[in-house]
Every structure is written in structure tokens, then in C-alpha cells.
Amino acid sequence: MYAVILAGGVGTRLWPRSRQDAPKQFSDITGSGRTMIQATAARLDGLVSSRDTYVVTGRRYAGLCAEQLDCIPRDNILTEPSGRNTAPAIALACARLKRRDPTEVVAILPADHHIQDGVAFRAALRQAKRSADRGYLTVLGIEPTKAHTGYGYIRRAAEPLPLHGDLATYPVLQFLEKPDQATAEQFLADGHYFWNGGIFVGRVDRLLSEYGERMPELYADIDRISAALDTPGLDGLLAEIWPKMPDISFDYALMEGAQRVAVVPMQAGWNDLGSWDALEVVAAPDEAGNFPIEGELLTVNSSGNIVAADKQIVALVDVNDLIVVDAGDALLIGRKESIQQVKQVVAKLQSGQRADLL
């Protein structure tokens, strides 16, 4: 099995630690001692070899990928001239894999997700490979723990497919966009819905076939790129083709309209760590109920605070549910309930010509 790690995005909601020069996937957001992309690659140990692991990223991050994933061959780091969303990124990886073995299964993995239980994750990925070997495009369905309105959902059939393995595998009936609160509560109560974590598994030739059917122009361009790999003309061809690539997600472009799509349920402590308040789900609280992610924290009559500040001690007095993040040149302080508004901070920095802080 191949693995393709998608590492091209910039997590603005995790500013000031996530920056354009070092997005969140290249940072140790959780204080684990590993960056997020390193943790993603490590979860594949025993399942996918380093030789069979690929990364798709922006050109400006190729050096970071090589530095942080030094076990992966440099030729396995595929660079996009510019970010064009996940459909072109995955197609670029398929162009490379087509040259090796188009009948092999590939797992598509975001670089910036947190998964607590690696054993459960690998078990779900093995089952997804069994499904993909039978010709299904397969997605790992995150078993929901609450009625979350920030994720897309997957609706499964009532009865599983007749596949061997320790985990049930179900036909997918529908991919759904992010719901409102009442709809999310209905999904949770129904029991046939999963969060869509964006982890996909399928045979390379099956993926390319879907591109050919649903995105024929992109497929033709990817065919040209595949033919030009390892030739002097590749950079020029990418410069010609890539700006015309559609800015569209893999989910929307391929998965939502595909036939023979399956879902493998996964309970592995998954979290996409899309914002700072998500850290209270993955971090252990101290005796006072605070979450010291990094650095030394002193508190008086304070609880529920998330603190990441390894350059200086932080003392909190009589405050609750704050987020404090020190990045050396920038300090973020906000209430957990409002921390999504950090995007507005980033927008103000952009409009104020403070590119040094972005």
C-alpha cells in the first residue's frame, strides 16, 4: 500500500504558531515532541514503508518536508507550483504512482490531524485496504462523539458489505455538507452517520478512472504530467498547466458522485485540530483543570485555560476559559468561545501590511 500525505495548507485559525513560512503541520501544536506531519508519518509504521510514502506540498515547504521526514526519499516529496485544493493535489500524486504500480492501493491522509489511538487507526486503514482491493473507493468514517456542526458527514447503509476483516464496512449512501445544530443532532441520534475526516483509500487506477470520468480536462493534464515526470520539461509543463487547474476539493469533485463507495468506521481519538480550543480534547488537564500545552503555568483561582508558552512563565489569576499562545513575536489571548475569530486577526494583519507576522 502507498500513502500520500497532503501537506500544502496554512492553518490560519492556529495563528500565531501556524504561519505561512511554517504552517501547523510542521509545528508541534500539541506539545508531543513531534510535529503534526511527523506524527502522521509515524502512524504508518508497520503498514506503509518510507519508500512507499509520498508527500504533496507547496514548493516553499519542500525543504521543511525533507528536514522533518528525512526517512522519506526526496523524490517522494511532490511539489505544487501553487495551492489548488485537494483534487489537483491527489491527482498529482496519482500521476507519480501510476508510473510505479497503478493497481496498488493508496491511502490519502491529511498531514495536520491528531489521532490518539494509532492501533485503532491502522486497523481501520487495513480494513479500508481490503475494501479498496475489491474496487471500492473507501473513506474512514469518524464515529461522532457529539452533534458537531463544523464537519461534513457521511451517511452509511444499514447493512454492511460482505467483506472479511475485523471491522464492518458499509456502502456510502450520501456525503453531506456541514449541518446546522438541529440537523447534526438528528445525525447523531440516527447512528448511521459519520464525520468525514478526509482520509480516503482506493486503487490508483480506480482513482484515475474517476478523474477521467468526472474531470476529463484535469485527467488529460495529469496524463501529460505523468509522461513528463523525471524529464527536464516537467517544470515548464507544470508552469503551463497548474494555474489552470480547478480549485476544488477531492470530496466534492470525485467522492460525492462516485459509485461503489464504502466507509469503514473508526474510533481512534481523531481531531482535526482546526482551532486552539480543540486542544482541550487531546491534552490532559492539570489538577486545576487547565491545559498547559507548553511551558510553565502558575494559576490562582483559574481553570479551563489553554496555555502554550514555552519562552516564559505564564501566571493566571482569577480567569477562566482563556487561550494564551506565545509565539515569541506575537501573543494571542482570547476566550475559548470566541477563538474562531482569530481569522479576523489574520485579516487585520494582512490589511495592515504586517506580512512579517503572517
C-alpha positions in Angstrom: 0.0 0.0 0.0 1.1 3.5 -0.8 0.4 6.5 1.4 0.1 10.2 0.2 0.3 12.8 2.9 -1.3 16.2 1.9 0.7 19.0 3.5 0.0 22.1 1.5 -2.4 24.1 3.6 -1.9 27.0 6.0 -3.9 26.8 9.3 -4.8 30.4 9.9 -7.0 29.5 12.9 -3.9 28.3 14.7 -2.1 31.7 14.4 0.4 32.8 15.8 2.0 29.3 15.8 0.8 28.5 12.3 2.5 30.9 9.8 2.9 31.0 6.1 6.5 30.0 6.4 5.7 27.2 8.9 2.1 26.1 8.8 0.6 24.0 11.6 1.5 20.6 10.0 5.2 21.5 10.5 4.7 22.6 14.2 4.3 20.6 17.4 0.9 22.1 18.2 0.1 19.5 20.9 3.4 19.5 22.8 4.0 15.9 21.9 7.6 16.3 20.8 6.7 15.6 17.2 5.3 17.9 14.5 2.0 17.0 13.1 3.4 15.7 9.8 5.9 13.7 11.7 3.2 12.1 13.8 1.2 11.4 10.6 4.1 9.5 9.1 4.9 7.7 12.3 1.3 6.3 12.5 2.0 4.4 9.3 4.9 2.4 10.8 4.4 -1.3 10.1 1.8 -0.6 7.5 3.4 1.5 4.8 7.1 1.7 4.2 9.0 5.0 4.0 9.8 4.2 0.3 6.1 4.0 -0.4 5.2 7.2 1.5 4.7 10.4 -0.5 4.0 14.0 0.4 2.3 16.6 -1.7 3.1 20.1 -0.6 3.9 23.6 -1.8 7.3 24.4 -3.2 8.1 26.7 -0.3 7.5 23.8 2.1 9.6 21.1 0.3 12.6 21.8 2.4 10.6 21.5 5.7 9.2 18.2 4.5 12.7 16.9 3.7 14.0 18.1 7.0 11.2 16.7 9.2 10.7 13.5 7.2 14.3 12.6 6.5 13.4 8.9 6.2 11.3 9.5 3.1 13.2 9.6 -0.3 13.5 13.2 -1.5 11.9 12.2 -4.8 8.8 11.2 -2.9 8.1 14.9 -2.0 5.9 16.2 -4.8 5.6 20.0 -5.0 2.7 22.0 -6.4 3.5 25.3 -8.0 0.6 26.8 -6.1 -2.2 25.6 -3.9 -5.2 24.4 -5.9 -7.1 22.4 -3.3 -7.1 18.6 -2.8 -8.5 17.3 -6.1 -5.4 18.5 -8.2 -3.0 17.6 -5.3 -4.2 14.0 -5.2 -4.2 13.8 -9.0 -0.6 14.9 -9.0 0.3 12.0 -6.6 -1.6 9.6 -8.8 0.4 10.7 -11.8 3.5 9.6 -9.9 2.1 6.4 -8.6 0.8 5.4 -12.0 4.4 5.1 -13.0 5.1 2.6 -10.3 2.1 0.4 -10.0 -1.4 1.6 -10.9 -3.1 -1.5 -9.5 -1.8 -0.8 -5.9 -3.9 0.8 -3.2 -3.1 4.3 -1.9 -4.2 5.9 1.3 -4.7 9.7 1.2 -4.0 11.4 4.6 -4.1 15.0 5.8 -0.9 16.0 7.5 -2.5 18.0 10.2 -4.8 15.7 12.1 -4.4 14.3 15.6 -5.1 10.7 16.2 -4.7 9.3 19.7 -5.0 5.6 19.1 -2.6 4.5 16.4 -3.5 0.8 16.7 -7.2 1.5 16.0 -6.2 3.8 13.1 -4.0 1.2 11.5 -6.8 -1.5 12.0 -9.2 0.8 10.1 -6.7 1.5 7.4 -6.1 -2.2 6.9 -9.8 -2.8 6.5 -10.1 0.1 4.1 -7.4 -1.5 2.0 -9.4 -4.8 1.9 -12.3 -2.7 0.7 -10.2 -0.9 -1.9 -8.7 -4.2 -3.2 -12.3 -5.1 -4.0 -12.7 -2.0 -6.1 -14.4 0.4 -3.7 -13.4 3.9 -3.1 -13.2 3.9 0.7 -13.3 6.6 3.3 -12.6 6.3 7.0 -15.7 7.5 8.9 -15.1 9.1 12.2 -17.6 7.9 14.7 -19.1 11.1 16.1 -18.9 12.0 19.8 -21.2 15.0 19.6 -23.5 16.9 17.3 -20.7 18.8 15.6 -21.6 21.5 13.0 -18.1 22.1 11.8 -17.6 18.8 9.9 -19.1 17.2 6.8 -21.0 14.0 7.4 -21.2 10.6 5.7 -24.4 8.6 5.7 -24.0 4.8 5.6 -26.3 2.0 4.6 -27.9 -0.1 7.4 -26.3 -3.4 6.3 -22.5 -4.0 5.9 -20.8 -5.2 2.8 -19.8 -8.9 2.7 -16.1 -8.3 3.3 -13.7 -10.2 5.6 -12.0 -8.4 8.4 -12.4 -7.3 12.0 -14.3 -4.1 11.2 -17.6 -3.7 9.4 -17.6 -1.9 6.1 -20.7 -0.2 4.8 -21.8 1.2 1.4 -21.9 5.0 1.5 -25.3 6.5 0.6 -24.5 10.2 0.8 -21.9 12.8 1.6 -23.4 15.8 3.3 -22.2 19.3 3.9 -21.7 20.8 7.4 -25.2 20.8 9.0 -26.9 23.2 11.4 -27.2 22.3 15.0 -30.7 20.6 14.8 -29.6 18.5 11.8 -26.4 17.5 13.5 -28.4 16.3 16.5 -30.6 14.2 14.2 -27.5 12.7 12.6 -26.1 11.8 16.0 -29.3 10.2 17.2 -29.8 8.2 14.0 -26.5 6.3 14.4 -25.9 5.9 10.6 -23.8 9.0 10.2 -20.0 9.6 10.5 -17.8 12.7 10.4 -15.8 13.0 7.2 -12.2 13.3 8.2 -10.9 13.4 4.7 -9.0 10.1 4.8 -9.5 8.2 1.6 -8.3 4.8 0.3 -8.5 3.4 -3.2 -6.6 1.7 -6.0 -4.6 4.2 -8.1 -6.3 3.1 -11.4 -9.7 3.4 -9.8 -8.9 7.0 -8.7 -7.6 7.9 -12.2 -10.7 6.3 -13.8 -12.9 8.6 -11.6 -10.8 11.6 -12.7 -11.2 10.6 -16.3 -15.0 10.3 -16.0 -15.7 13.4 -13.8 -12.8 15.8 -14.6 -11.6 14.8 -18.2 -9.6 18.0 -18.7 -7.8 17.6 -15.4 -7.2 13.9 -16.3 -5.7 14.8 -19.6 -3.4 17.3 -17.9 -2.3 14.8 -15.3 -1.6 12.3 -18.1 0.8 14.8 -19.6 2.4 15.4 -16.3 2.8 11.7 -15.7 4.6 11.3 -19.1 6.9 14.2 -18.3 8.0 13.0 -14.8 11.8 12.7 -14.4 12.4 14.8 -17.5 13.8 18.3 -17.9 10.5 19.5 -19.3 8.5 18.9 -16.1 8.9 22.3 -14.5 7.9 24.1 -17.7 4.8 21.8 -18.2 3.7 22.4 -14.6 4.1 26.2 -15.0 1.8 25.9 -18.1 -0.8 23.6 -16.7 -1.1 24.2 -12.9 -2.5 27.8 -12.9 -5.5 26.4 -15.0 -6.2 23.6 -12.5 -9.7 23.9 -10.8 -9.6 25.0 -7.2 -11.8 22.2 -5.9 -11.8 19.6 -3.2 -11.4 15.8 -3.8 -14.6 15.2 -1.8 -16.7 17.5 -4.0 -15.1 16.7 -7.3 -15.0 12.9 -7.1 -16.3 11.2 -4.0 -19.8 12.8 -3.9 -20.8 11.5 -7.3 -18.8 8.2 -7.4 -20.3 4.7 -7.4 -19.1 1.8 -5.2 -18.0 4.0 -2.3 -17.6 2.4 1.1 -17.0 3.6 4.6 -15.0 2.0 7.5 -16.0 3.2 10.9 -13.1 4.4 13.1 -12.8 5.2 16.8 -9.3 6.4 17.3 -9.5 9.7 19.1 -9.5 11.7 15.9 -9.4 15.5 15.9 -8.6 17.9 13.0 -7.2 20.5 15.5 -8.7 23.2 13.4 -8.5 25.8 16.2 -6.9 26.3 19.6 -9.9 25.3 21.6 -9.7 21.8 20.2 -6.6 21.2 22.3 -8.6 20.6 25.4 -10.0 17.4 23.7 -6.5 16.0 23.1 -4.5 17.3 26.1 -4.5 16.2 29.7 -5.7 18.8 32.2 -3.7 19.7 35.4 -5.2 19.5 38.9 -6.9 22.8 38.5 -8.5 21.9 35.2 -6.2 24.0 33.0 -4.3 22.7 29.9 -0.6 23.6 29.9 0.4 22.6 26.4 3.9 24.0 26.6 5.9 25.9 29.2 5.4 26.6 32.9 2.0 27.7 34.1 1.0 29.1 37.5 -2.6 29.7 38.3 -4.7 31.2 41.2 -8.4 30.5 41.2 -8.3 29.8 37.4 -9.5 26.9 35.4 -10.3 25.8 31.8 -7.4 27.8 30.3 -5.3 26.5 27.4 -1.7 27.8 27.5 1.1 27.3 25.0 4.1 29.5 26.0 7.5 27.8 26.3 9.6 31.0 26.3 8.3 32.5 29.6 6.3 31.5 32.6 2.6 32.4 32.5 0.7 33.3 35.6 -3.1 33.5 35.6 -5.2 35.0 38.4 -9.0 34.6 38.6 -9.6 33.9 34.9 -11.3 31.0 33.3 -11.6 29.6 29.7 -8.9 31.7 28.2 -6.5 30.7 25.4 -2.9 32.1 25.7 -0.4 31.3 22.9 3.0 32.9 22.9 5.0 32.7 19.6 7.8 35.0 20.6 7.0 37.8 18.3 3.2 37.6 18.8 0.9 36.9 21.8 -2.6 35.6 21.4 -5.1 35.9 24.2 -8.8 35.2 23.8 -11.8 33.4 25.2 -12.3 29.8 24.0 -15.9 30.6 22.9 -14.6 33.3 20.6 -11.3 32.0 19.5 -12.5 31.2 15.9 -12.3 35.0 15.4 -8.5 34.7 15.2 -9.2 34.6 11.5 -10.1 38.3 11.8 -6.8 39.0 13.5 -5.0 37.4 10.5 -7.2 39.5 8.1 -6.2 42.7 10.0 -2.6 41.8 9.8 -2.9 41.2 6.1 -4.7 44.6 5.5 -2.2 46.3 7.7 0.8 45.1 5.7 2.2 43.0 8.6 3.4 40.2 6.4 6.2 39.7 9.0 3.6 38.2 11.4 1.7 36.0 8.9 
